[in-house]
């Protein structure tokens, strides 16, 4: 989830919660104020009753007054039914035939020397309608404010984080052999008024520059080291070739020279593999070739058959399914060759090595004893113990794993029924469309 989306979502939830809480609170406050205003009006009106009663001279005048004013009720005083404070009661409206809320206020007054209860009332229907309309208007205004706040907040945040997001995009799109260009971003970054973001963006740019510098130094060191090592190795080999031609050598000396020559060959292979591993890690290979798995595996099997036959093994590639994807042909050749050699080397004499190709995976299955080290170290450099009678330098699986990762694939290992299973799992993004392969 992006930072802008995360912050906007949090603001939306918080603002919505505040709006939902404010509506009932606002409703209660407005309702209380309306009731208080109604009670004040009832109190003021009730205060005028004594003056109006002075005009009442006879009981007939009193009856006439009660008939003319429907909101006034005069009855004999009954303490059990007397309420000192205003109260609300639901009453059936004789005109509208609907039940309405009425607000009542009572007062004890002597009329013709007898205590009476004067009750005045007023309908709350209109006030409740006004209250309802106020709540609707307030809700509408709050929603408008909320939407406006989110829009403004999103635009402001987008502008603030724009240089930082550009740096992140540059990081995602950066190729290992390319330097990140920040031209045009510095001017925009300087216009930001947030000091922390300016500092963060500047630090990231500084780190990227250091990374580019370190990458160039590492690249130069790897290439220089590989080339510098090739020269002394070649000189030693040439000297050994001359020494082998000496007629005065005895059998022990010849054996010693042969062992030295064998070590030099392994050192040469190690140097080449380390250089290849470094190039893979630095992404110095383009993945633009159309790789045909059936053709590639068949070529590797044909070239390594002699190796399997030397151990009386069978190298089988039965019923492969068609699989074509975009990648680097040289690297895929190397990966398949490494995994095939690994299966042959660590299989007993006279066994069968199966290579299985499906649309989703390429598997190498061979017999052999269970690993005597952790599977987590299987694809690490120099993790396996190299036997004296075996070729290799402990980099084959590490290089194969790096090649698979560079193509978006993954290599999985399982030990099932006394057999080792190395499976290269393919993924859709690198596949060539069927139309392209026709």
N, C-alpha and C positions, 0 to 999 in steps of 0.2 A: 504494500500500500504506500502510495506517495505521501510525502510530508504534507503537501497542500491539501490533499484529500483527507488525510487523518485529522489535521487541525480544523478544517471546515466541518467535518462530521462531528467532532467534539463540540464545536461552537453551536452546531445545529441542535444537538441533543440538549446542551445546557440552556440554550435560548428557548427551545420548545418547553423544557421543564419549567423555566421561569414564567413563560406565558401561561402554561396550564395552572400553575400555582397562583398567578396573579388574578386570573379570572374569578375564581370563587371568593378570593379575598376582596377584590374590587366590588363584587356583587353584594357581599355582606355589608361592606362599608356604606355603599350607596343606599342599600335597603334601610340601614340604621338611620342614615341622614334623612331619608324620606319619611320614615316613621316619626322621627323627632320633629320634623317640620309639621307633620300632620297633628301630632300631639300639641304642639305650640298653637296651631290654629284652633284646635278644640278647646284648649285652655282659655284663649282669648275670647272665643265665642261664649264659653260658659261664664266668663267674667261679666258679660253683658246681660245675662239672664236676670239678676236682681233688679237692674234698672228697668228692664222690660216688664217685669212683674208688677212694678208700681202702677202700670197702666191698666192692670187687670183689676176690675172692681167687683165682679160677680163671678160665680161658678160658670155661668154661661159664656162669659168672656174667655175663661180658661179653656173650656171645651172647644170654642171656636179657634183659639190659638193653636191647640193641638191638632185640629183638623187641617189648618192651613199649612203648618210646618210639619212635614212628614219625618224630619230628622230629629224631632224632639219628642221625648216620651216623658210624661209626668205621672208618677204613681206614688201611692203611700209608702212611706219609708219602711224598708225591711232590712234590718242589719245583716241578716244571713245572706242576702242577695246583693249587698252593697259592695262595690269595688272602688277603692280609693285611687288606684292607678289605672291608666288607660289599658284597654285590652282589645283583642281582635277576635271576632266570631264570624263564622260562615252563616250567611242568611240568604234565603231564597228571594230573589228579586221578583216582585209581583208583576213588573212590566216586561222584563226580558225573560222571565221564567228560568233564570239561571242562578246557580249558587255563587254568591260573591262574598268576598272578604270585606267586612266592615270594621272600622275602628270606633270604639266606644269610650266615653268618659262620663262619669257620674258625679253629682254633687247634691249634698243634703241642704234643702232650702225650706223655710217655713212659709206656707201659703195659707192665708186665712187662719193663722194660728196653729196650723197642723204641719208636722214634719212630712215633707215630701222628698222623693228622689227624682231629680231632674237628670235625664239621660239624653245626651246628644250623640249623634253618630255621623260618620262620613264614609263613603265608599272608597275602597282602595284599588278598585279595578283600573281606573285611569292611571294611578300612580304605578301599579304593577306593569301596565303596558309601557309607560315611560321608562321604567327600570329595565324591562326586557329590551327595548330599543337601544338604550344606553349600552347594555352589555354587548349587543350585536355590533354596534358601531365600534365599541372598544376592541372587540375581538378582531374585527376587520382591520382596524388601525394597527393593532399589534402584529397581525400577520404581515401587513405591508411593511412595517418596520423590520420584522424578522427577515423577510425576503431581501429587503434593501440592505440590511446589515450583512447578510451572507454574500450578496453580490459584491458590495464594496470591500468586504474583508477578503474575499477571494481574489479580487483584482489587485488589491494592495499587496497581499502576500505573494501573488504571482510576480508582481513587479519587483518586490524585494528579493525573492529567491531566484530570479531569472539568471543572474550571473553564476550563482552557485549551481543551478541545474545545468547550465551550459558546460560547466566544468565536469559535472557528473557524466553528461552525455559524451564529452570528449574522452573520459576515462573508459566508458563502455565501448566506444568505437575505435579506440586506439589500437593500432597494430604494433607489435613489438619492435618493428624496424622503422617506425615512424615517430617523429617528434610531434608533441601536441602544440598546436598554434593557438595563441591567446590574443592574436591581433583583433582589435575591434571590441574586445571584452573589457579591457582596462578602462576605457573611457566611460563605458556604461557603469562599471563597478564603482567608479569614483563618484557617481551621482547618488549612490545609496547613502542614506542618512543613518544607517544602522552600523555602528562601529564594530559590533561583534561579527556581523556577517562579512564586513570588509576584511577583518582580520582572518576569519576562517577561509575566505576565498583566496586571500593572499598566501596563507600557509599551504593550502592545497596546491596552488600554482608552484610554490617553491618546492614542495615535495615532488611534483611532477618533473620539474627541471632536474632535481637531484636523481630521480629515477632514470630519466633519459641519459644523464651523464654516466650513471652507474651501468646502465645497459650498454652504452658505447664502450666503456672501459672493459666490461666483462666480455663483450663480443670480440674486442681487439685482443684481449688476453687469451681467450680460448683459441682463436685462430693463430695467434703468434706461437702459443705453446704447442699446438698441434704441428705447425710447420717446423718449429725449432726441434721438436722431438724426432721428426721424420729424418732430419739430416744425420744426427749421430747414429740412429738406428740403421740407416742405409750404409753409413761408413763401416759400422761394425759388421754388417752382413757381408759387405765386399771384402773386408779383411778376413772374415771366416772363410769365404769362398776361396781366397788365395791360400789360406792355411790348409784347407782340405786338399788342395792340389799338391801339397808337399809330400814327396815320396817317402820321407823318413818318418812319417807318423806311424805310431803303433796303434793297436786296436783300442787300447784304453784312451789314448788321446783323441782318436776318431769318435769314440762314444761320448767323450766329454764335449767335443765340438758340436756333435749332433744335439746334445742336450741344451747347450747354449743357444744353438740355432732355433731350437723349438721354443725356448723361453723368449727369444727375440721376436719370433712370429706371434706369440701370444701378446707380447708388448705392443706390436704393431696393430694387431686387431683391437686391443684395448684402447689405444690412442684413437683409432678410427671411430670406435663405438662411443667414446667419450665426446668426441667432436660432433658426431651425429646426434647424441643425446642433447648436447648443448644447443644445437641448431633447432631441434624440435621444440625444446623449452622456450627458445627465443622466437618461435614461429617464423622461421626463415624459409619455410616451404609453402608454396601456393597449392591450394586444394581445388584445382581446375580441371584435372584429368577425368575422363570417363573410365572408371575402373570396372572391368568385367571380372567378377569373382571366379566364375567357372574357368575362364581362360587363365587367370592369374594362378589359381591353386593348381591347375593341371600342369602349368609350366614348372612350378616349384616342386611338385611331386616327381616329375620327370627328371629334374636336375638332382634330386636327393635320393633317388631310388638306389643308387650304388651304395649310399651311406647305410640305408636300411638292409640291403642285401648283405653287407659286410657283417651284420649281426643276425643274419638269417631271419630277418623280419619281413612282414608284408605291409606295404604302405597302400591303403585302400582309400578310394574317393568315390563311393557308390551313390548313384542316382542324385546328383546335385540339382537343386532348384535354381532357376535363373535369378541373378542378383546383380544389379548395376547401380552404381552411385558415383557421385562426384568426390574426388579426393586427389591424393598425390600417389601416382602409380609406383614410384620408387619406394616410398615409405610403406605402402601396402605390401609390396613384394618383400620388403625387409621384415615386416611384422609376421607375415605368413611363414616365411622361411625360418624365423626365430622360433615360432611356436611348433613348427614341424620338427626342427632339429631337437628342440627340448623334449618332444614326445619320443623321438627315436633314442636319444641319449639315455633317458631315464626309464626305458622299457627293457625288460629282460630279453635275452636272445631267444629267437624263435617265436616271438609274440606278434600280435597284429596291431597296427596303428590305424585308426579310422579317422578320416576327416569328413565331417558332415556339414553340408551347406544347405540352409533353408532361406526363405525370404527374410527371416528375422534374425538369424544367427549363423555363425561359422564356428563349429566345435571341433576340438582335437581330443580324441579319446585314446588312452593307452593304459596298459596294465602296469602295475608297479606297487611297491610297498608304500605304506602311508608316510606322509612327511614327518621328518624328525625335528621340525622346527615350526614355529607359529605361522599360520596362513597369512597373518597380517604382514609378515616380512617377505612374502612370496614375490611381490613386485618391487621390492626395495633393491637398491644397488648393492651388489656383492653380498646378498643375504644368504645364498646357498653355499654349501660346502662343495668345492670342486674336487672330484676324485682325480687321482694321478693319471688314470688311463682315459679320462674324458677331456674333450676339448671344450673351450668356453672360458669366459672371464666373469660370469655372474651378472652380466648386463643385459642378456637377451630378453628376459621377461620384463625388466624395467623399461627397456627401449620399446618393446611391443606395447606395453601399457601406455606409454607416452604417445606413441603413434595413434593408438585407439582413441585416447582422450582428445588428441588434436583434431580428429575427424568427428568428434561428438559421439563416439562409441564407448563401450565399456567392456572390460574383460572380467569375467566371473570364473571362479574356481570351485569345483566340488569334487569330493572323493566318494564315489558310489560303487558298491560291489567290487572292491579292490581295484578300481579303475580311476585314473585321474581324468577329469573333464575340464578343459579350458574352453570357454565359450565367449566369442566376440559378439556382443549384442548390438545389432544395428539400430539406427533411429531414423525416423521419417525425413527430417530436414535435409539430410545429405543424399537422399535418393534422387536419381534422375527420373524425370517423367517418362512414362512408357512411350510417349510420342517421340521423345528425343532418342530413345534407344532403338527405334525401328530404322 
